[in-house]
């Protein structure tokens, strides 16, 4: 099945789960946009969508899982939305993976995202469903953790069930990790790459050792004064 056809199927699945309809955007653009139903629900609520096979699909298993992955598209987007000051090979070695790269934001990025900082955090998870979902919507997705501030990171959807009534849709992609290792709750390793030739660790996260080894492989030196933590995008 072609990538375009699979993305159309994914869009239809998400739209149906949320009670949305698809409409043509007009002759100038060929994409389809999701439109909310009318009238809107009277009270906040959510629908739970569980992906087939628990949804825990990693990019390494794409042929078996059937989800497409087009790395060239992600690379183009990074250069579009960020001022990249590291070798392209470094991006290839780090992404996709459990890392958030903080770089200078370009003028292409919506000014309402991270409006009070010149930086932006780029996250490309090693999860085929999330990669395909981002391509369906055709632009960067502003993300936040599925938890209240100061609470531990969630490893499965049931752990933030008290928040479900505030969401239109909850997609269950399966548990994160084995659920036993404390590292699973540390989140991605956040690295500041905004200064040429240097890197700063903003948050150690779950993959500090492996990420640091890759950064040093490309000759980057540790910056002892990294930028403050930036929300993930």
C-alpha positions as CSV (number, residue, x, y, z in Angstrom):
1,X,0.0,0.0,0.0
2,X,1.4,3.4,-0.9
3,X,2.3,6.0,1.7
4,X,-0.3,8.5,0.4
5,X,-3.0,5.9,0.6
6,X,-2.0,4.8,4.1
7,X,-2.0,8.4,5.3
8,X,-5.5,8.9,3.9
9,X,-6.5,5.9,5.9
10,X,-4.9,7.2,9.1
11,X,-6.6,10.6,8.6
12,X,-10.0,8.9,8.2
13,X,-9.4,6.7,11.3
14,X,-8.6,9.7,13.5
15,X,-11.4,11.8,12.0
16,X,-14.0,9.1,12.6
17,X,-12.8,8.6,16.2
18,X,-13.2,12.3,16.9
19,X,-16.4,12.8,15.1
20,X,-14.8,15.1,12.5
21,X,-15.5,15.4,8.8
22,X,-13.1,15.9,6.0
23,X,-13.4,18.8,3.5
24,X,-11.4,19.9,0.5
25,X,-9.3,22.9,1.2
26,X,-10.0,24.4,-2.2
27,X,-8.5,24.3,-5.6
28,X,-5.3,26.1,-4.6
29,X,-4.3,23.3,-2.2
30,X,-5.0,19.6,-2.5
31,X,-4.7,18.6,1.1
32,X,-7.7,17.7,3.2
33,X,-8.5,19.4,6.5
34,X,-10.3,18.1,9.5
35,X,-13.4,20.1,10.4
36,X,-15.1,19.9,13.8
37,X,-18.7,18.8,13.8
38,X,-21.5,21.3,14.3
39,X,-22.7,21.9,17.0
40,X,-19.7,21.3,19.2
41,X,-20.1,18.9,22.2
42,X,-21.7,20.7,25.2
43,X,-19.2,19.3,27.7
44,X,-15.6,18.3,27.5
45,X,-15.0,14.6,26.9
46,X,-12.8,12.1,25.1
47,X,-12.8,9.1,23.0
48,X,-10.2,6.3,23.4
49,X,-8.7,4.9,20.2
50,X,-6.5,1.8,20.7
51,X,-4.1,1.2,17.8
52,X,-4.0,-2.4,16.3
53,X,-1.5,-4.6,17.9
54,X,-1.2,-2.2,20.9
55,X,0.3,0.3,18.5
56,X,3.8,0.0,19.9
57,X,5.4,0.1,16.5
58,X,9.0,1.2,16.2
59,X,10.5,2.6,13.0
60,X,12.9,-0.4,12.8
61,X,9.9,-2.7,12.2
62,X,8.2,-0.7,9.5
63,X,8.0,-3.3,6.8
64,X,6.4,-5.8,9.1
65,X,4.1,-3.2,10.7
66,X,3.1,-1.6,7.4
67,X,3.7,2.1,8.5
68,X,5.7,4.2,6.1
69,X,8.7,6.2,7.1
70,X,10.2,8.9,4.9
71,X,13.4,10.4,6.6
72,X,14.1,12.9,3.8
73,X,10.8,14.8,4.7
74,X,11.8,15.1,8.3
75,X,15.3,16.4,7.4
76,X,13.8,19.0,5.1
77,X,11.5,20.2,7.9
78,X,14.3,20.5,10.4
79,X,16.2,22.8,8.1
80,X,13.0,24.7,7.4
81,X,12.0,25.4,11.0
82,X,15.5,25.7,12.6
83,X,18.8,27.3,12.1
84,X,20.9,24.1,11.9
85,X,24.5,24.5,13.1
86,X,25.6,20.9,13.2
87,X,26.6,18.4,10.4
88,X,23.8,16.6,8.7
89,X,25.4,13.3,9.7
90,X,24.8,14.1,13.3
91,X,21.1,14.5,12.7
92,X,21.1,11.2,10.9
93,X,22.8,9.5,13.9
94,X,20.5,11.1,16.5
95,X,17.1,10.9,14.9
96,X,14.7,9.4,15.2
97,X,15.2,8.6,18.8
98,X,14.7,9.5,22.5
99,X,16.3,13.0,22.1
100,X,15.0,16.6,21.8
101,X,17.3,18.9,19.9
102,X,17.1,22.6,20.9
103,X,18.1,25.0,18.0
104,X,17.5,28.5,16.9
105,X,14.1,28.9,15.4
106,X,13.7,30.1,11.9
107,X,11.2,32.7,10.6
108,X,9.2,29.8,9.1
109,X,8.0,28.6,12.4
110,X,4.6,29.9,13.7
111,X,5.3,32.8,16.0
112,X,2.7,31.5,18.5
113,X,4.9,28.5,19.3
114,X,7.4,29.3,22.0
115,X,6.8,33.1,21.5
116,X,9.2,34.3,24.2
117,X,12.4,32.5,23.1
118,X,14.5,32.4,20.0
119,X,14.9,28.6,20.4
120,X,12.7,25.6,19.7
121,X,12.9,21.9,20.7
122,X,12.7,19.4,17.9
123,X,11.5,15.9,18.7
124,X,11.2,13.0,16.2
125,X,10.3,9.8,18.1
126,X,11.2,6.4,17.0
127,X,7.5,5.5,16.6
128,X,6.1,4.9,13.2
129,X,2.5,5.9,14.1
130,X,3.6,9.3,15.4
131,X,5.8,9.9,12.4
132,X,2.9,9.1,10.1
133,X,0.4,11.2,12.1
134,X,2.7,14.3,11.8
135,X,2.9,13.8,8.1
136,X,-0.9,13.6,7.9
137,X,-1.2,17.1,9.5
138,X,1.5,18.5,7.3
139,X,3.3,20.6,9.8
140,X,5.0,20.7,13.3
141,X,2.9,19.5,16.2
142,X,3.2,21.4,19.5
143,X,3.5,18.7,22.2
144,X,3.4,18.6,26.0
145,X,3.6,15.7,28.4
146,X,0.5,13.7,29.2
147,X,0.5,14.7,32.9
148,X,0.1,17.5,35.3
149,X,3.1,19.6,36.2
150,X,5.3,18.0,38.9
151,X,3.7,14.6,38.3
152,X,5.8,11.6,37.1
153,X,5.8,10.9,33.4
154,X,3.0,8.5,32.2
155,X,4.0,5.2,30.7
156,X,0.5,4.1,29.6
157,X,-2.8,6.0,28.9
158,X,-4.5,4.7,32.1
159,X,-2.0,6.7,34.3
160,X,-3.5,10.0,33.2
161,X,-7.1,8.8,33.0
162,X,-8.2,11.7,35.2
163,X,-7.3,14.1,32.3
164,X,-9.3,12.2,29.7
165,X,-12.5,14.3,30.1
166,X,-10.5,17.3,28.9
167,X,-9.4,15.7,25.6
168,X,-11.3,15.2,22.4
169,X,-9.3,12.0,21.6
170,X,-6.9,9.7,23.5
171,X,-4.8,7.4,21.2
172,X,-3.4,4.4,23.0
173,X,-0.1,3.4,21.3
174,X,0.8,0.8,23.9
175,X,3.0,1.2,27.0
176,X,6.3,3.0,26.9
177,X,9.2,0.7,27.6
178,X,8.8,-2.3,29.9
179,X,7.2,-0.2,32.6
180,X,9.7,-1.4,35.2
181,X,12.9,0.5,34.5
182,X,13.0,4.0,36.2
183,X,14.6,5.3,33.0
184,X,11.3,4.9,31.2
185,X,9.9,7.9,33.1
186,X,12.8,10.2,32.5
187,X,11.7,11.5,29.1
188,X,13.8,12.4,26.2
189,X,17.4,13.7,26.6
190,X,17.2,17.4,25.8
191,X,20.3,18.8,24.1
192,X,21.1,22.5,23.3
193,X,22.7,22.7,19.8
194,X,22.2,26.4,19.3
195,X,25.9,27.3,19.8
196,X,28.2,26.2,16.9
197,X,30.7,23.6,18.0
198,X,29.1,23.0,21.4
199,X,26.4,21.1,23.1
200,X,24.6,21.6,26.4
201,X,22.6,19.0,28.3
202,X,19.4,20.7,29.4
203,X,17.8,17.5,30.7
204,X,19.7,14.2,31.1
205,X,16.6,12.1,30.2
206,X,16.7,8.4,29.4
207,X,19.6,8.3,26.8
208,X,22.3,10.6,28.1
209,X,25.3,8.3,27.6
210,X,24.5,7.2,24.1
211,X,23.5,10.7,23.0
212,X,26.7,12.2,24.5
213,X,28.9,9.7,22.7
214,X,27.3,10.6,19.4
215,X,27.8,14.4,20.0
216,X,31.5,13.8,21.0
217,X,32.0,11.7,17.9
218,X,31.3,14.8,15.8
219,X,33.8,16.9,17.8
220,X,31.2,18.9,19.7
221,X,32.4,20.2,23.1
222,X,30.3,20.4,26.2
223,X,28.8,23.8,27.0
224,X,28.7,24.4,30.7
225,X,26.0,27.0,30.4
226,X,23.2,25.6,28.2
227,X,20.0,27.3,27.5
228,X,17.1,26.9,29.9
229,X,14.7,24.0,29.1
230,X,12.6,24.6,26.0
231,X,9.2,23.0,25.5
232,X,9.3,20.2,23.0
233,X,7.9,20.6,19.5
